[in-house]
Amino acid sequence: MADTYFVSQLNTSASGAVGVVFSLMAIIQAAGFTVGMGSGSIASRLLGRDKGEEAGVYASSGVAAALVLGLVMAGAGLLCQDELIWRLGSTPTIFPYARDYAFYIILGTPVMILSFTLNNLLRWQGKASLAVFGLATGGILNMILDPIFIYGFQMGIGGAGAATLLSQCVGLTILTSFFLLKKGGLRVTLAQVSRSPGIYLAILKQGMPSFFRQGVLSVSTMALNYNAKLFGDAAVAALSIVGKVFMVIQSVVIGFGQGFQPVLGYNYGAGRLDRVKQAVWFSVKTCTVILTCAAAAGFILSPHIITLFRRDDAMVIDIGTRAFRWQCLTLPLGAVLVFANMFFQSLGKSWRAVILAVCRQGLYIPLVYLLTSRAGLAGLERSQACADLLAFLLSAGVMAHYFKTEFGLEA
């Protein structure tokens, strides 16, 4: 969000570049969440059964896997950087900006993946305050460094990438220190890193919903960029801005869900199904109220929100306002979309979690092509809202069926 804001003050093409590179960031996040959620989910259930030593093996192996995966992805990304940017949906005018920004993002791939993994391991053992301190410190530093690097050092959009990389290194250092100082119940040591392929397969299986959720987000953003560039850089920039603002709003629900997951993992592992039901109902109800309030405010204030980013481009404001208002209409449905997926992942129901993880953006990909081809720019602006409605109906149906027919039978 900070990168989008400060870069958007440069020009419309630079603003669009952040949207293009976001697809790449989503792929990196997918890898980090896969390892972090996978190892954390298993470790949480083992801690609930009082098997701390075994939980440490999964945590340590997850961190080792994150480091190797990050180094491999960074090397591949730097070798294929230009081709990658074109395939992410760049236009010729956006390309030079996207290239400068993407270099630092690719360079920081191991840092990002390790940060997501350590953050998830802290959260899954109930150490949310430590997890948020590590990532929030990096995030706040990023906001401070963005204008200094972009304008003070005159690095342009490359300054936003450099600020992001430096901030992530600081955040990772803080997160690592919590494990070195033994602030949590999980131990991460080199001696506990497993050589058994079964451990890593189990981590991947449990983290697969997160991989598909973030991976499909990357593909859907590419689909959006490909269709938006048909209407020029203004459309790419406008929809990028809308996406970042809604990501911040939805982060409230995702954060709530990340607190909800260890509660589910511990209590499901301990056989306290009454607490599991209580947590689901409380979380869905609370976040639906929050999102409804945010949707009402966003619908009214949408032109002012877009203007904050690109006040000098009337086309960006016009396209962005319409797309923003369409997404506000389905925003209150987001609580069910997030919690249904996280519920099944926490309980170890991997395949149901995978299906629900991909349904929102998975439905969006064909819809954005279909609606854009049929209704042009208006169809492009409405495509995410239509996908959200269909995904809500599927998620709510799967949750209701599980509670009615299967929940509690394992006990």
CORKA-V980888 format. One record per helix or strand of 2 or more residues. SS is the DSSP state (A for helix, B for strand). FROM is the first residue (numbers start at 1). TO is the last residue. If there is no record, write none. Layout:
{{SS/FROM/TO} {SS/FROM/TO}}
This chain:
{{A/2/8} {A/12/48} {A/52/79} {A/81/87} {A/92/107} {A/109/124} {A/128/152} {A/157/180} {A/190/192} {A/197/231} {A/233/269} {A/273/309} {A/314/346} {A/350/375} {A/377/405}}
